[in-house]
Amino acid sequence: MRITDVVVTPIAFRDPPLLNAAGVHEPLALRTVVQVVTETGVVGLGEGRGDSSVVRGLEAVRSAVVGLDVHATTRLEAAVGAALGGGRDTASLALRRMVTAPLEVACHDAWGKELGLPVSELLGGAVRERVEFSAYLFYKWAHHPGADPADDLWGEALDPEGVVAQARRMVDLHGFRSIKLKGGVMPPDEEVAAVRALAEAFPDHPLRIDPNGAWGVETSLRVAAELDGVLEYLEDPTTGLDGMSAVARGAAMPLATNMVVVAPEQVREAVEKDSVQVVLSDHHIWGGLRRSRELAATCAALGIGVSMHSNSHLGISLAAMTHLAAASPNLDYASDTHYPWNSEDDVVRGAPLRFVDGALQVPPGPGLGVELDEDALAQRHRTYVESGRTDRDDATYLRTVRPDFDPVVPRW
């Protein structure tokens, strides 16, 4: 089944003012929807990052992809690499993987539709019918500057009480059974207090915190000691494989990452230095579903735990994540998802997809099991064009409120 066309549609959708170590989310998040059209009329869907480099890359490889068979995802990856060129440097490899990912997912979707099978079956078969996800909490402004407060139903979360209130609403709405807090925003002692408040309010929920490398090694070790017995894992407390290794030697809980291990060529050094004990997979970054399954198998062989990373995304990505998680036997922890923050602007029919008791049923298919809402896609694309935005810039947006903000980490 040959590819006859590739349609690339950059989109923008509403995003709350979620604080993080790099700044704060702007009013609009950016993504790219890819449609792979086949000679039989089947259309496969993929969703990827919305950075201008990824959009340009997808447009640049279109002619190289047309004519390929949707089943030949290895040749797809090679064609993307040849079309984009570049060397073996980290940036070039990362771009090729981020461009490959939504195309590869779309090929799997078309392949599944052709055979009448869910994507999880194409990845080796589902080992679970439901995939657990984690509540993803953020320090948060009450609303974007100048916006109508009534447009933001989540409210402010700038202290432990606000964080717990946000968690209660997230758990009440979606039934999540584990909780993650995005840290690196407040002084470490305040974030420790927030985690302890969560532990008191949700004693049966595994907890995590992710400061995105905002802490130095000494601070990371102190926080790890203070939260010993409270966290199921500590995610990216500091920067670099050496820094993570130093923390791992003194921390009682496992260290997780989606920052220091984001490519196959980094796995060996991470293992040699015992820098991480849990890798957060992300098919958007690793080059697609097949590469992510390979990562999970590698981690299983090396005794490394696996979870799943998330960035602002919509339902096509959520469906792909769910199929991948269902077909990954060693998914040891509930996966991250931003979907509750962005679901109302989804581009799939019947959205938002529903979590039940913190889990999503694996879409039965065929393919990803979701259908594109063409009207919603067109509306999100108009928003993208009218906004004039082509890249995410959390730091510059935060500087509109805090002109002295410096995103360089570690900060404490």
C-alpha positions as CSV (number, residue, x, y, z in Angstrom):
1,M,0.0,0.0,0.0
2,R,1.9,3.0,-1.3
3,I,1.9,6.5,0.0
4,T,0.5,9.0,-2.6
5,D,0.4,12.1,-0.5
6,V,1.5,13.6,2.9
7,V,-0.6,16.5,4.3
8,V,1.2,18.5,7.0
9,T,-1.0,20.8,9.1
10,P,0.5,22.9,11.9
11,I,-2.0,23.8,14.6
12,A,-2.4,25.9,17.7
13,F,-4.7,25.4,20.7
14,R,-5.4,26.9,24.1
15,D,-2.9,26.1,26.9
16,P,-3.1,27.3,30.5
17,P,-0.3,29.3,32.2
18,L,1.6,26.2,33.5
19,L,4.9,27.1,35.2
20,N,8.1,25.1,34.7
21,A,11.8,25.5,35.0
22,A,12.0,27.0,31.5
23,G,9.3,29.6,32.1
24,V,5.5,29.4,31.6
25,H,3.3,28.0,28.9
26,E,2.1,30.6,26.5
27,P,-1.7,31.0,25.7
28,L,-1.3,28.7,22.7
29,A,0.4,25.4,22.4
30,L,1.7,24.2,19.0
31,R,1.5,20.8,17.4
32,T,1.5,19.3,13.9
33,V,-1.0,16.9,12.4
34,V,0.2,14.6,9.6
35,Q,-2.1,12.7,7.2
36,V,-0.5,10.0,5.2
37,V,-2.7,9.3,2.1
38,T,-2.4,5.9,0.4
39,E,-3.2,4.6,-3.0
40,T,-6.3,2.7,-1.7
41,G,-7.7,5.9,-0.1
42,V,-6.8,4.9,3.4
43,V,-5.6,7.9,5.4
44,G,-3.3,7.4,8.4
45,L,-3.0,10.0,11.2
46,G,0.1,11.2,13.1
47,E,0.7,14.0,15.6
48,G,4.1,15.6,16.3
49,R,5.8,18.5,17.8
50,G,4.9,22.0,16.5
51,D,8.3,23.6,16.4
52,S,9.0,25.4,13.1
53,S,12.0,23.1,12.5
54,V,9.8,20.0,12.6
55,V,7.1,21.6,10.4
56,R,9.8,22.6,7.8
57,G,11.3,19.1,8.1
58,L,8.0,17.4,7.4
59,E,7.4,19.6,4.4
60,A,11.0,19.0,3.1
61,V,10.7,15.2,3.2
62,R,7.3,14.9,1.6
63,S,8.6,14.0,-1.9
64,A,11.0,11.4,-0.4
65,V,8.1,9.7,1.5
66,V,5.6,9.7,-1.4
67,G,5.9,6.3,-3.1
68,L,7.0,4.3,-0.1
69,D,5.0,1.5,1.3
70,V,3.3,2.2,4.6
71,H,4.6,-1.1,6.0
72,A,8.2,-0.2,5.3
73,T,8.9,2.0,8.4
74,T,12.6,1.2,8.3
75,R,12.8,2.6,4.7
76,L,10.7,5.5,5.8
77,E,13.2,6.4,8.5
78,A,16.1,6.1,6.1
79,A,14.3,8.2,3.5
80,V,13.7,11.0,6.1
81,G,17.4,10.9,7.1
82,A,18.6,11.1,3.5
83,A,16.2,14.0,2.7
84,L,17.1,16.1,5.7
85,G,20.8,15.4,5.5
86,G,23.0,16.7,8.3
87,G,25.6,14.8,10.3
88,R,25.6,12.6,13.3
89,D,25.5,15.5,15.8
90,T,22.9,15.5,18.5
91,A,20.8,18.2,16.9
92,S,20.6,16.6,13.5
93,L,19.8,13.2,14.8
94,A,17.1,14.7,17.1
95,L,15.4,16.5,14.2
96,R,15.4,13.5,12.0
97,R,13.7,11.4,14.8
98,M,11.1,14.1,15.5
99,V,10.2,14.4,11.8
100,T,10.1,10.6,11.4
101,A,7.9,10.1,14.4
102,P,4.5,11.5,13.2
103,L,5.0,10.0,9.8
104,E,5.8,6.5,11.3
105,V,2.7,6.7,13.5
106,A,0.5,7.7,10.5
107,C,1.9,4.7,8.6
108,H,1.0,2.4,11.5
109,D,-2.5,3.9,11.6
110,A,-3.0,3.4,7.8
111,W,-1.5,-0.2,8.1
112,G,-3.9,-1.0,10.9
113,K,-6.9,0.4,9.0
114,E,-5.9,-1.7,6.0
115,L,-5.8,-4.9,8.0
116,G,-8.6,-4.1,10.4
117,L,-6.3,-4.4,13.4
118,P,-5.4,-2.0,16.2
119,V,-1.9,-0.5,16.1
120,S,-1.0,-2.4,19.3
121,E,-1.4,-5.7,17.4
122,L,1.1,-4.4,14.8
123,L,3.5,-3.7,17.7
124,G,3.4,-7.4,18.8
125,G,0.1,-7.5,20.6
126,A,-1.4,-5.8,23.6
127,V,-0.5,-7.2,27.0
128,R,-3.0,-5.0,28.8
129,E,-6.4,-3.7,27.9
130,R,-6.1,-0.5,30.0
131,V,-3.2,1.8,30.3
132,E,-2.7,3.7,33.6
133,F,-1.8,7.4,33.4
134,S,-0.7,9.8,36.1
135,A,-2.2,13.2,37.2
136,Y,0.2,15.8,35.9
137,L,0.2,18.8,38.3
138,F,1.8,22.2,37.7
139,Y,2.4,25.4,39.6
140,K,0.0,27.7,37.8
141,W,-1.1,31.3,37.5
142,A,-4.9,31.9,38.0
143,H,-5.1,32.9,34.4
144,H,-3.0,34.4,31.6
145,P,-2.3,38.1,32.0
146,G,-5.1,40.1,30.5
147,A,-7.4,37.1,30.0
148,D,-10.8,36.6,31.5
149,P,-10.5,34.6,34.7
150,A,-13.7,32.8,33.9
151,D,-11.9,31.2,30.9
152,D,-9.7,29.2,33.2
153,L,-11.5,26.8,35.5
154,W,-8.4,25.4,37.2
155,G,-7.5,28.5,39.2
156,E,-4.2,29.4,40.8
157,A,-1.7,26.9,42.3
158,L,1.3,28.7,43.8
159,D,1.6,27.0,47.2
160,P,1.0,23.6,48.7
161,E,-2.7,24.3,49.3
162,G,-3.2,25.2,45.6
163,V,-1.3,22.2,44.4
164,V,-3.4,19.9,46.5
165,A,-6.6,21.5,45.3
166,Q,-5.5,21.1,41.7
167,A,-4.7,17.4,42.5
168,R,-8.2,16.9,44.0
169,R,-9.9,18.3,40.9
170,M,-7.7,16.2,38.6
171,V,-8.3,13.0,40.6
172,D,-12.0,13.7,40.9
173,L,-12.4,14.3,37.2
174,H,-10.2,11.5,35.9
175,G,-9.6,9.0,38.8
176,F,-5.8,9.1,38.5
177,R,-4.1,6.8,40.9
178,S,-0.6,8.3,40.8
179,I,0.5,12.0,40.9
180,K,3.4,13.9,39.4
181,L,4.3,17.5,40.2
182,K,6.3,19.6,37.7
183,G,8.9,21.3,39.9
184,G,11.9,23.6,39.4
185,V,9.6,26.6,39.9
186,M,9.6,27.4,43.6
187,P,12.5,27.2,46.0
188,P,13.2,23.5,46.8
189,D,11.9,23.7,50.3
190,E,8.5,24.9,49.1
191,E,8.3,22.1,46.6
192,V,9.2,19.6,49.3
193,A,6.3,21.0,51.3
194,A,4.0,20.6,48.4
195,V,5.0,17.0,47.9
196,R,4.5,16.3,51.6
197,A,1.0,18.0,51.4
198,L,0.2,15.7,48.5
199,A,1.3,12.7,50.4
200,E,-0.9,13.6,53.3
201,A,-3.9,14.3,51.1
202,F,-3.4,11.2,48.9
203,P,-1.6,8.6,51.0
204,D,-2.3,5.7,48.6
205,H,-1.1,7.5,45.5
206,P,2.5,7.1,44.3
207,L,4.1,10.5,43.9
208,R,6.8,12.0,41.7
209,I,8.4,15.4,41.2
210,D,10.3,16.6,38.1
211,P,12.3,19.9,38.5
212,N,13.8,19.5,35.0
213,G,17.4,19.8,36.2
214,A,16.8,22.9,38.3
215,W,18.7,21.6,41.3
216,G,22.4,21.1,41.7
217,V,23.8,17.8,43.0
218,E,23.9,19.0,46.7
219,T,20.3,20.3,46.6
220,S,19.1,17.1,44.8
221,L,20.7,14.9,47.5
222,R,19.1,17.0,50.2
223,V,15.7,16.8,48.6
224,A,16.0,13.1,48.0
225,A,16.8,12.6,51.7
226,E,13.9,14.7,52.8
227,L,11.5,12.8,50.5
228,D,12.8,9.3,51.2
229,G,9.9,7.0,51.5
230,V,7.5,9.6,49.9
231,L,8.5,9.4,46.2
232,E,8.2,6.4,43.9
233,Y,10.9,8.1,41.8
234,L,12.7,11.4,41.4
235,E,12.8,12.7,37.8
236,D,15.7,14.8,36.4
237,P,16.6,16.5,39.6
238,T,19.9,17.8,38.1
239,T,21.6,18.0,34.7
240,G,23.9,15.7,32.9
241,L,24.7,12.0,33.2
242,D,27.5,12.7,35.7
243,G,25.3,14.9,37.9
244,M,22.5,12.3,37.8
245,S,25.1,9.6,38.7
246,A,26.3,11.5,41.7
247,V,22.7,11.9,42.9
248,A,21.9,8.3,42.2
249,R,24.7,7.2,44.5
250,G,23.1,8.9,47.5
251,A,19.4,8.8,46.8
252,A,17.2,6.0,48.2
253,M,14.6,6.2,45.4
254,P,15.1,5.5,41.7
255,L,16.1,8.4,39.4
256,A,14.1,8.8,36.2
257,T,14.8,10.9,33.1
258,N,13.5,12.3,29.8
259,M,16.4,14.8,29.6
260,V,19.7,12.9,29.9
261,V,18.7,9.8,28.0
262,V,16.7,10.8,24.9
263,A,18.5,8.8,22.2
264,P,19.9,5.3,21.8
265,E,23.5,6.5,21.7
266,Q,23.1,7.8,25.3
267,V,22.0,4.5,26.8
268,R,25.4,2.9,27.2
269,E,27.0,5.7,29.1
270,A,24.0,6.1,31.3
271,V,24.2,2.4,32.2
272,E,27.9,2.5,32.8
273,K,27.5,5.5,35.1
274,D,24.3,4.2,36.7
275,S,22.8,7.6,36.1
276,V,19.2,6.6,35.8
277,Q,17.0,3.7,36.9
278,V,13.9,4.7,34.9
279,V,13.7,6.0,31.4
280,L,10.7,8.0,30.2
281,S,10.0,7.0,26.7
282,D,8.5,9.5,24.2
283,H,7.8,8.3,20.7
284,H,7.8,11.9,19.4
285,I,11.4,12.2,20.4
286,W,12.7,8.6,19.9
287,G,11.6,8.4,16.2
288,G,8.2,6.6,16.5
289,L,6.5,3.5,17.9
290,R,9.0,0.9,16.6
291,R,12.0,2.7,18.0
292,S,10.2,3.2,21.3
293,R,9.4,-0.5,21.5
294,E,13.1,-1.2,20.9
295,L,14.0,1.2,23.8
296,A,11.6,-0.7,26.1
297,A,13.2,-4.0,25.1
298,T,16.6,-2.6,25.8
299,C,15.6,-1.3,29.2
300,A,14.1,-4.7,30.0
301,A,17.4,-6.4,29.2
302,L,19.4,-3.9,31.3
303,G,17.0,-3.9,34.3
304,I,16.0,-0.3,33.8
305,G,12.4,0.7,34.5
306,V,10.2,2.3,31.8
307,S,7.6,5.0,32.0
308,M,6.3,7.5,29.4
309,H,7.0,11.2,29.0
310,S,4.5,13.8,27.8
311,N,4.3,17.3,26.4
312,S,1.3,19.3,25.5
313,H,-0.6,17.1,23.1
314,L,-4.0,16.1,21.7
315,G,-5.9,12.8,21.1
316,I,-3.9,11.4,18.1
317,S,-0.8,11.4,20.3
318,L,-2.7,10.0,23.3
319,A,-4.1,7.2,21.2
320,A,-0.6,6.4,19.9
321,M,0.9,6.5,23.4
322,T,-1.8,4.1,24.6
323,H,-1.3,1.6,21.9
324,L,2.5,1.7,22.5
325,A,2.0,1.3,26.3
326,A,-0.4,-1.6,25.8
327,A,2.2,-3.4,23.7
328,S,5.1,-2.7,26.1
329,P,5.3,-5.6,28.7
330,N,7.7,-3.7,30.9
331,L,5.9,-0.5,31.3
332,D,6.6,-0.3,35.0
333,Y,4.9,3.0,36.0
334,A,1.8,5.0,35.0
335,S,2.5,7.2,32.0
336,D,2.5,11.0,32.0
337,T,-0.1,12.9,30.0
338,H,-0.9,16.6,29.5
339,Y,-4.2,15.7,27.8
340,P,-6.5,16.9,30.7
341,W,-5.0,20.4,30.2
342,N,-5.7,20.5,26.4
343,S,-8.4,18.0,25.6
344,E,-11.2,20.5,25.0
345,D,-9.4,21.7,21.8
346,D,-8.9,18.2,20.4
347,V,-9.0,17.4,16.7
348,V,-10.4,13.9,16.9
349,R,-14.1,13.1,16.8
350,G,-15.9,12.4,20.0
351,A,-13.2,14.1,22.0
352,P,-12.2,14.4,24.7
353,L,-11.0,10.8,25.2
354,R,-12.1,9.6,28.6
355,F,-10.0,8.4,31.5
356,V,-11.8,5.9,33.8
357,D,-10.1,5.3,37.2
358,G,-7.0,7.0,35.8
359,A,-6.7,4.7,32.9
360,L,-7.5,4.7,29.2
361,Q,-9.0,1.7,27.4
362,V,-6.9,0.7,24.5
363,P,-8.8,2.0,21.4
364,P,-9.9,-1.2,19.6
365,G,-9.1,0.1,16.2
366,P,-8.7,-0.3,13.4
367,G,-5.4,1.6,13.4
368,L,-5.1,4.1,16.3
369,G,-8.9,3.9,16.8
370,V,-9.5,7.7,16.4
371,E,-11.0,9.7,13.6
372,L,-10.0,13.2,12.5
373,D,-12.5,16.0,12.9
374,E,-11.7,18.0,9.8
375,D,-13.6,21.1,11.0
376,A,-11.7,21.2,14.3
377,L,-8.4,20.7,12.4
378,A,-9.2,23.6,10.1
379,Q,-10.1,25.8,13.1
380,R,-6.9,25.0,14.9
381,H,-4.9,25.7,11.8
382,R,-6.6,29.1,11.4
383,T,-5.6,29.8,15.0
384,Y,-2.0,28.9,14.2
385,V,-1.9,31.1,11.1
386,E,-3.6,34.1,12.8
387,S,-1.4,33.8,15.9
388,G,1.8,34.3,13.9
389,R,3.6,32.0,16.3
390,T,5.9,29.2,15.0
391,D,7.9,28.2,18.1
392,R,7.4,27.7,21.8
393,D,9.2,30.2,24.1
394,D,8.3,29.7,27.7
395,A,11.2,31.9,29.0
396,T,10.3,35.0,26.9
397,Y,6.6,34.7,28.0
398,L,7.6,34.6,31.6
399,R,9.8,37.7,31.2
400,T,6.7,39.7,30.3
401,V,5.8,39.3,34.0
402,R,9.3,38.7,35.5
403,P,11.8,40.6,33.3
404,D,14.8,39.2,35.2
405,F,13.9,35.5,34.7
406,D,16.9,33.4,33.7
407,P,16.0,29.9,32.4
408,V,19.6,28.5,32.9
409,V,19.7,25.4,35.1
410,P,20.7,24.3,37.7
411,R,19.2,27.2,39.7
412,W,19.4,26.0,43.3
